[in-house]
Amino acid sequence: MSNRIEPLPPTLSERLNSQTHVVSITSALKEVVQNSIDAKATTITIQLNLYSMHFVVIDNGIGLLPAELDLIGRPNVTSKLKRWNQIKNVKTYGFRGNALHSISEVSKITIITKVKNYNSSWLKLPDSEACLLDSKTRTDGKKLHGFPSDGQGTLMSVGHILYNLPVRRKIFMQEPKYKSYNTVREDLLQLLIHNPHIKMKMEYTDEYGRRNMLLNYTLRSVWLEGADLYSYVFRNVFGPVIPANTMKAIRLKGKGVLVTAAISKFPVRLKDFQFLFINRRKYINSTILKEIKSLFRQVAFGSSSITEPSIKSVGKPYNAYPVFIIDVECTSNIDDLIQSPSKDIIRPTLHEVIDPMIKKIVTLFLKSEGYSVPETAVNKEEQEQEQIQIPRSMAHEFSTKSNSLLTSKSGFDSKIKMAKYIHKDPTETINPILRSPNKVTKKAIKRLPRPLSSNNQKSPNKRRLKTPISTNDCWLDIPNVISNSPNKGLIESDLMAYQLTSSILKDCTIINQVDDKFILLKTASSQDRESVLLIVDQHACDERIKLESYLKDFFQDVINGTISSQPLWGIEIDVNFNERALFEAFRTEFQEWGIVYQVSQNFSGRDILMLQSLPTLLNSKANGDIYYLKKVLLQHVYDLQNFKRLKLNRKDRSTNETNISKFDWWKYINCIPKVFQEIFNSKACRSAIMFGDKLTQQECTILIKKLSECKVPFQCAHGRPSVIPLTKLRPGSDSYDKDICTLNGALSDYDI
């Protein structure tokens, strides 16, 4: 079979050309570099200019014959495929014969090439035939240079990209350049992971016309393999995102599939460094990525790292993701090769084998690092991998257990523990309400003995709780919980379907403070609503009030540009290329929050972030801790990149926002950086009323009134409930069924 370029047979091209797509500059660059690799190139040089929509790729591959040059740009022209049944044996990236045709449809391509046994280079200009390149040939006023007489290779210059699609070109030019750079680096990583012997150099042109180095890769040792090789390639492409020698290699083989993985032992703040490949092609599967993420989250991966800041955070406000490269080798299948015009694999033919093996290899990594992987996750993977048939007797038990775990999580997403079911005993009265000594912290409060049932059992039976499916009219509703037991348990089912709103809270009657910890309320009754007894956590209540007060004042200062800042000198933070591009893209957004910096290079050529001023509250919190500042700043820049935080647009504010009484601060809540949210959460918690603080009736009334005016009145700054319904009051009476519930069960989030 000839390896020279020629048109595909019509029947074959018709089957391959089932999908068409418009290329972007990044996808065009990827196709051209893949062609260089398919041409057996060992050295590739790339020059990229996103501002002029132009790139050049130079390689030392086998080159093109003069007759082949005139075929470039025509549809269904390739050297890699002649017959349909050859697809399953394709080892090259390209085989459709449509890549250069798609590119030429939206750009101008110039090619200079030389075959080794030819004495001269040949030239192919746009809309012209191939010709011999001589010393006088010029294009755009520039002299063109060929390859040395003893050399070989191809130079492909692609310019004026999207020239005939002005709207698409305009949209691309308005996009942040870091997105394109990230896409290019991901594509180059894919190619270098599977072709590590190739020497690759890439330069990019910035907005001032200066050339900068994006990649300069050379394999330092032919003996590198496994995790060492993956880590070396990754750090060369993306920079020092992770420390050297911190990736661990694991291999798993079975059923004709070999899975090789390199996973970082320490986390990063961005989840973009997670790559799946099957037979050198990208594996695009959001489901498997979510399951992998769940495994790492269940074991609290990232709770410790190499450079822990001295400042600790409450909970886990900042992201922690693993870096991993998982490569799968298996028998090639035609269906896998033609799923996408971008040559990615969406659903592999052997997905029933590959997906469980990927999850298994992640589990093995976590166990080898000392993490305790939940048995449910391990059992599920083993069942998927070994395809175990579960007997009916076991299936019911397994289903019940799974549903219980899921519903307990969804029903108590405000960190409420599963309540204990208490048998109803008419002869038993409610325990004295919180007779324990007054304590400030919840952990120090001792739990009262569990009430005994009428048959004198030492401990009551526990019943599983489920969350009914219902449509709530308010996203601030208290979670609905109903006992599965036919007997009445913790709280009546119709009571737990009760929905609290701010208006109901505003019309409540204060009964009294309870044990200097809680406030008892009675809701107003109406024709269609009975009175309900509510209990309010006085600390959570005041914490919510103070938090919203702090946020409102802070947003007012930010919007008016009056935020208090402090100048800084000599604070430099090392960043990699990706981080530098992100900080440059969002510089204006950080300035809105009083964070001013410059991105430059130090005397040794390293990219650095030079902080010039910080808001006073952030500067006081950081206290000069460089690691903490880098962590919180990166968190916000990644949140902006992934649209987890929105940009603050002060131009759209209304004239009423200059009046603090009419200031609608709540609409900016999705813009605030997490570090400020954390600071105000902590400040509100420390300054709020504590357990043990006595309140007068008037103080309780004022507290509840302020709570009813909050945007989120039913949870504290850290997500715990501030108000819980206890029981319905009997019609025409202010008494209630004391045997329906106890505070010990209703307030199970607190260690009473």
BELJOUR-V127215 format. One record per residue. N is the residue number from 1. RES is the residue in three letters. PHI is phi as a letter, one per 20 degrees, with the letter a starting at -180 (NA if undefined). Layout:
# BELJOUR-V127215
N/RES/PHI + N/RES/PHI
This chain:
# BELJOUR-V127215
1/MET/NA + 2/SER/f + 3/ASN/d + 4/ARG/e + 5/ILE/f + 6/GLU/b + 7/PRO/f + 8/LEU/f + 9/PRO/g + 10/PRO/g + 11/THR/f + 12/LEU/f + 13/SER/f + 14/GLU/f + 15/ARG/f + 16/LEU/f + 17/ASN/e + 18/SER/e + 19/GLN/c + 20/THR/c + 21/HIS/b + 22/VAL/e + 23/VAL/e + 24/SER/d + 25/ILE/f + 26/THR/f + 27/SER/f + 28/ALA/f + 29/LEU/f + 30/LYS/f + 31/GLU/f + 32/VAL/f + 33/VAL/f + 34/GLN/f + 35/ASN/f + 36/SER/f + 37/ILE/f + 38/ASP/f + 39/ALA/e + 40/LYS/m + 41/ALA/f + 42/THR/d + 43/THR/c + 44/ILE/c + 45/THR/d + 46/ILE/c + 47/GLN/c + 48/LEU/c + 49/ASN/c + 50/LEU/f + 51/TYR/e + 52/SER/d + 53/MET/l + 54/HIS/b + 55/PHE/b + 56/VAL/c + 57/VAL/c + 58/ILE/c + 59/ASP/c + 60/ASN/d + 61/GLY/f + 62/ILE/f + 63/GLY/n + 64/LEU/c + 65/LEU/f + 66/PRO/g + 67/ALA/f + 68/GLU/f + 69/LEU/f + 70/ASP/f + 71/LEU/e + 72/ILE/f + 73/GLY/n + 74/ARG/e + 75/PRO/f + 76/ASN/l + 77/VAL/c + 78/THR/b + 79/SER/d + 80/LYS/d + 81/LEU/b + 82/LYS/c + 83/ARG/c + 84/TRP/g + 85/ASN/f + 86/GLN/e + 87/ILE/f + 88/LYS/f + 89/ASN/d + 90/VAL/f + 91/LYS/d + 92/THR/e + 93/TYR/f + 94/GLY/d + 95/PHE/a + 96/ARG/f + 97/GLY/m + 98/ASN/c + 99/ALA/f + 100/LEU/f + 101/HIS/f + 102/SER/f + 103/ILE/f + 104/SER/f + 105/GLU/f + 106/VAL/c + 107/SER/b + 108/LYS/d + 109/ILE/d + 110/THR/d + 111/ILE/c + 112/ILE/c + 113/THR/b + 114/LYS/b + 115/VAL/e + 116/LYS/g + 117/ASN/e + 118/TYR/d + 119/ASN/e + 120/SER/c + 121/SER/e + 122/TRP/d + 123/LEU/c + 124/LYS/c + 125/LEU/e + 126/PRO/g + 127/ASP/l + 128/SER/b + 129/GLU/e + 130/ALA/f + 131/CYS/b + 132/LEU/f + 133/LEU/e + 134/ASP/d + 135/SER/f + 136/LYS/e + 137/THR/f + 138/ARG/c + 139/THR/b + 140/ASP/l + 141/GLY/m + 142/LYS/d + 143/LYS/f + 144/LEU/e + 145/HIS/d + 146/GLY/e + 147/PHE/e + 148/PRO/g + 149/SER/f + 150/ASP/e + 151/GLY/d + 152/GLN/b + 153/GLY/q + 154/THR/b + 155/LEU/d + 156/MET/c + 157/SER/d + 158/VAL/d + 159/GLY/c + 160/HIS/l + 161/ILE/f + 162/LEU/m + 163/TYR/f + 164/ASN/e + 165/LEU/c + 166/PRO/f + 167/VAL/f + 168/ARG/f + 169/ARG/f + 170/LYS/f + 171/ILE/f + 172/PHE/f + 173/MET/f + 174/GLN/e + 175/GLU/f + 176/PRO/g + 177/LYS/f + 178/TYR/f + 179/LYS/f + 180/SER/f + 181/TYR/f + 182/ASN/f + 183/THR/f + 184/VAL/f + 185/ARG/f + 186/GLU/f + 187/ASP/f + 188/LEU/f + 189/LEU/f + 190/GLN/g + 191/LEU/f + 192/LEU/f + 193/ILE/g + 194/HIS/e + 195/ASN/c + 196/PRO/f + 197/HIS/f + 198/ILE/f + 199/LYS/e + 200/MET/c + 201/LYS/c + 202/MET/c + 203/GLU/d + 204/TYR/c + 205/THR/d + 206/ASP/e + 207/GLU/f + 208/TYR/e + 209/GLY/n + 210/ARG/e + 211/ARG/e + 212/ASN/c + 213/MET/e + 214/LEU/e + 215/LEU/b + 216/ASN/b + 217/TYR/d + 218/THR/b + 219/LEU/f + 220/ARG/f + 221/SER/b + 222/VAL/f + 223/TRP/e + 224/LEU/f + 225/GLU/b + 226/GLY/m + 227/ALA/f + 228/ASP/f + 229/LEU/f + 230/TYR/f + 231/SER/f + 232/TYR/f + 233/VAL/f + 234/PHE/f + 235/ARG/f + 236/ASN/f + 237/VAL/e + 238/PHE/d + 239/GLY/n + 240/PRO/f + 241/VAL/f + 242/ILE/c + 243/PRO/f + 244/ALA/f + 245/ASN/l + 246/THR/d + 247/MET/d + 248/LYS/d + 249/ALA/e + 250/ILE/c + 251/ARG/c + 252/LEU/b + 253/LYS/c + 254/GLY/r + 255/LYS/l + 256/GLY/m + 257/VAL/c + 258/LEU/d + 259/VAL/d + 260/THR/d + 261/ALA/c + 262/ALA/c + 263/ILE/c + 264/SER/f + 265/LYS/e + 266/PHE/c + 267/PRO/e + 268/VAL/c + 269/ARG/e + 270/LEU/c + 271/LYS/e + 272/ASP/f + 273/PHE/e + 274/GLN/c + 275/PHE/c + 276/LEU/c + 277/PHE/c + 278/ILE/c + 279/ASN/l + 280/ARG/m + 281/ARG/d + 282/LYS/f + 283/TYR/d + 284/ILE/e + 285/ASN/b + 286/SER/f + 287/THR/f + 288/ILE/f + 289/LEU/f + 290/LYS/f + 291/GLU/f + 292/ILE/f + 293/LYS/g + 294/SER/f + 295/LEU/f + 296/PHE/f + 297/ARG/f + 298/GLN/f + 299/VAL/e + 300/ALA/l + 301/PHE/f + 302/GLY/n + 303/SER/f + 304/SER/c + 305/SER/b + 306/ILE/f + 307/THR/d + 308/GLU/f + 309/PRO/f + 310/SER/f + 311/ILE/e + 312/LYS/e + 313/SER/d + 314/VAL/e + 315/GLY/m + 316/LYS/c + 317/PRO/f + 318/TYR/d + 319/ASN/f + 320/ALA/b + 321/TYR/c + 322/PRO/e + 323/VAL/e + 324/PHE/b + 325/ILE/c + 326/ILE/d + 327/ASP/d + 328/VAL/d + 329/GLU/d + 330/CYS/b + 331/THR/f + 332/SER/f + 333/ASN/c + 334/ILE/g + 335/ASP/f + 336/ASP/f + 337/LEU/e + 338/ILE/d + 339/GLN/f + 340/SER/b + 341/PRO/f + 342/SER/e + 343/LYS/m + 344/ASP/e + 345/ILE/d + 346/ILE/e + 347/ARG/c + 348/PRO/f + 349/THR/f + 350/LEU/e + 351/HIS/f + 352/GLU/f + 353/VAL/e + 354/ILE/f + 355/ASP/f + 356/PRO/f + 357/MET/f + 358/ILE/f + 359/LYS/f + 360/LYS/f + 361/ILE/f + 362/VAL/f + 363/THR/f + 364/LEU/f + 365/PHE/f + 366/LEU/f + 367/LYS/f + 368/SER/f + 369/GLU/e + 370/GLY/n + 371/TYR/e + 372/SER/e + 373/VAL/e + 374/PRO/g + 375/GLU/f + 376/THR/f + 377/ALA/f + 378/VAL/f + 379/ASN/f + 380/LYS/f + 381/GLU/f + 382/GLU/f + 383/GLN/f + 384/GLU/f + 385/GLN/f + 386/GLU/e + 387/GLN/l + 388/ILE/f + 389/GLN/e + 390/ILE/e + 391/PRO/f + 392/ARG/f + 393/SER/f + 394/MET/e + 395/ALA/f + 396/HIS/f + 397/GLU/f + 398/PHE/f + 399/SER/f + 400/THR/f + 401/LYS/f + 402/SER/f + 403/ASN/f + 404/SER/f + 405/LEU/f + 406/LEU/f + 407/THR/f + 408/SER/f + 409/LYS/f + 410/SER/f + 411/GLY/f + 412/PHE/c + 413/ASP/f + 414/SER/d + 415/LYS/m + 416/ILE/e + 417/LYS/f + 418/MET/f + 419/ALA/f + 420/LYS/e + 421/TYR/f + 422/ILE/c + 423/HIS/f + 424/LYS/f + 425/ASP/c + 426/PRO/f + 427/THR/e + 428/GLU/d + 429/THR/d + 430/ILE/f + 431/ASN/f + 432/PRO/g + 433/ILE/f + 434/LEU/l + 435/ARG/e + 436/SER/f + 437/PRO/f + 438/ASN/f + 439/LYS/c + 440/VAL/e + 441/THR/e + 442/LYS/f + 443/LYS/f + 444/ALA/f + 445/ILE/f + 446/LYS/e + 447/ARG/e + 448/LEU/f + 449/PRO/g + 450/ARG/f + 451/PRO/f + 452/LEU/e + 453/SER/e + 454/SER/f + 455/ASN/e + 456/ASN/l + 457/GLN/f + 458/LYS/f + 459/SER/b + 460/PRO/f + 461/ASN/f + 462/LYS/d + 463/ARG/d + 464/ARG/f + 465/LEU/d + 466/LYS/c + 467/THR/d + 468/PRO/f + 469/ILE/e + 470/SER/b + 471/THR/e + 472/ASN/e + 473/ASP/e + 474/CYS/b + 475/TRP/f + 476/LEU/e + 477/ASP/f + 478/ILE/f + 479/PRO/g + 480/ASN/e + 481/VAL/c + 482/ILE/c + 483/SER/f + 484/ASN/f + 485/SER/f + 486/PRO/f + 487/ASN/e + 488/LYS/f + 489/GLY/c + 490/LEU/g + 491/ILE/b + 492/GLU/f + 493/SER/f + 494/ASP/f + 495/LEU/f + 496/MET/f + 497/ALA/e + 498/TYR/f + 499/GLN/d + 500/LEU/e + 501/THR/c + 502/SER/f + 503/SER/f + 504/ILE/f + 505/LEU/f + 506/LYS/f + 507/ASP/e + 508/CYS/f + 509/THR/d + 510/ILE/f + 511/ILE/e + 512/ASN/a + 513/GLN/e + 514/VAL/d + 515/ASP/l + 516/ASP/l + 517/LYS/c + 518/PHE/c + 519/ILE/c + 520/LEU/e + 521/LEU/c + 522/LYS/c + 523/THR/f + 524/ALA/f + 525/SER/e + 526/SER/b + 527/GLN/f + 528/ASP/d + 529/ARG/b + 530/GLU/e + 531/SER/f + 532/VAL/c + 533/LEU/e + 534/LEU/d + 535/ILE/c + 536/VAL/d + 537/ASP/f + 538/GLN/f + 539/HIS/f + 540/ALA/f + 541/CYS/f + 542/ASP/f + 543/GLU/f + 544/ARG/f + 545/ILE/f + 546/LYS/f + 547/LEU/f + 548/GLU/f + 549/SER/f + 550/TYR/f + 551/LEU/f + 552/LYS/f + 553/ASP/f + 554/PHE/f + 555/PHE/f + 556/GLN/f + 557/ASP/f + 558/VAL/f + 559/ILE/f + 560/ASN/e + 561/GLY/m + 562/THR/d + 563/ILE/f + 564/SER/f + 565/SER/c + 566/GLN/c + 567/PRO/f + 568/LEU/c + 569/TRP/c + 570/GLY/m + 571/ILE/e + 572/GLU/d + 573/ILE/d + 574/ASP/f + 575/VAL/c + 576/ASN/e + 577/PHE/f + 578/ASN/f + 579/GLU/f + 580/ARG/f + 581/ALA/f + 582/LEU/f + 583/PHE/f + 584/GLU/f + 585/ALA/f + 586/PHE/d + 587/ARG/g + 588/THR/f + 589/GLU/f + 590/PHE/f + 591/GLN/f + 592/GLU/g + 593/TRP/e + 594/GLY/n + 595/ILE/d + 596/VAL/d + 597/TYR/b + 598/GLN/c + 599/VAL/d + 600/SER/b + 601/GLN/c + 602/ASN/e + 603/PHE/f + 604/SER/e + 605/GLY/n + 606/ARG/e + 607/ASP/f + 608/ILE/c + 609/LEU/d + 610/MET/e + 611/LEU/f + 612/GLN/d + 613/SER/a + 614/LEU/c + 615/PRO/g + 616/THR/g + 617/LEU/f + 618/LEU/f + 619/ASN/f + 620/SER/f + 621/LYS/f + 622/ALA/f + 623/ASN/l + 624/GLY/n + 625/ASP/f + 626/ILE/f + 627/TYR/f + 628/TYR/f + 629/LEU/f + 630/LYS/f + 631/LYS/f + 632/VAL/f + 633/LEU/f + 634/LEU/f + 635/GLN/g + 636/HIS/f + 637/VAL/f + 638/TYR/f + 639/ASP/f + 640/LEU/f + 641/GLN/f + 642/ASN/e + 643/PHE/m + 644/LYS/f + 645/ARG/c + 646/LEU/e + 647/LYS/f + 648/LEU/e + 649/ASN/d + 650/ARG/f + 651/LYS/f + 652/ASP/e + 653/ARG/f + 654/SER/e + 655/THR/f + 656/ASN/f + 657/GLU/f + 658/THR/f + 659/ASN/e + 660/ILE/f + 661/SER/f + 662/LYS/d + 663/PHE/f + 664/ASP/e + 665/TRP/f + 666/TRP/f + 667/LYS/f + 668/TYR/e + 669/ILE/f + 670/ASN/e + 671/CYS/d + 672/ILE/f + 673/PRO/f + 674/LYS/f + 675/VAL/f + 676/PHE/f + 677/GLN/f + 678/GLU/f + 679/ILE/f + 680/PHE/f + 681/ASN/g + 682/SER/f + 683/LYS/f + 684/ALA/f + 685/CYS/f + 686/ARG/f + 687/SER/e + 688/ALA/f + 689/ILE/g + 690/MET/d + 691/PHE/f + 692/GLY/o + 693/ASP/e + 694/LYS/f + 695/LEU/c + 696/THR/e + 697/GLN/f + 698/GLN/f + 699/GLU/f + 700/CYS/f + 701/THR/f + 702/ILE/f + 703/LEU/f + 704/ILE/f + 705/LYS/f + 706/LYS/f + 707/LEU/f + 708/SER/f + 709/GLU/e + 710/CYS/f + 711/LYS/f + 712/VAL/c + 713/PRO/f + 714/PHE/d + 715/GLN/b + 716/CYS/e + 717/ALA/f + 718/HIS/d + 719/GLY/n + 720/ARG/e + 721/PRO/f + 722/SER/d + 723/VAL/c + 724/ILE/c + 725/PRO/f + 726/LEU/e + 727/THR/a + 728/LYS/e + 729/LEU/e + 730/ARG/f + 731/PRO/g + 732/GLY/m + 733/SER/b + 734/ASP/e + 735/SER/e + 736/TYR/b + 737/ASP/f + 738/LYS/f + 739/ASP/e + 740/ILE/f + 741/CYS/b + 742/THR/c + 743/LEU/f + 744/ASN/f + 745/GLY/e + 746/ALA/f + 747/LEU/d + 748/SER/f + 749/ASP/f + 750/TYR/d + 751/ASP/e + 752/ILE/e
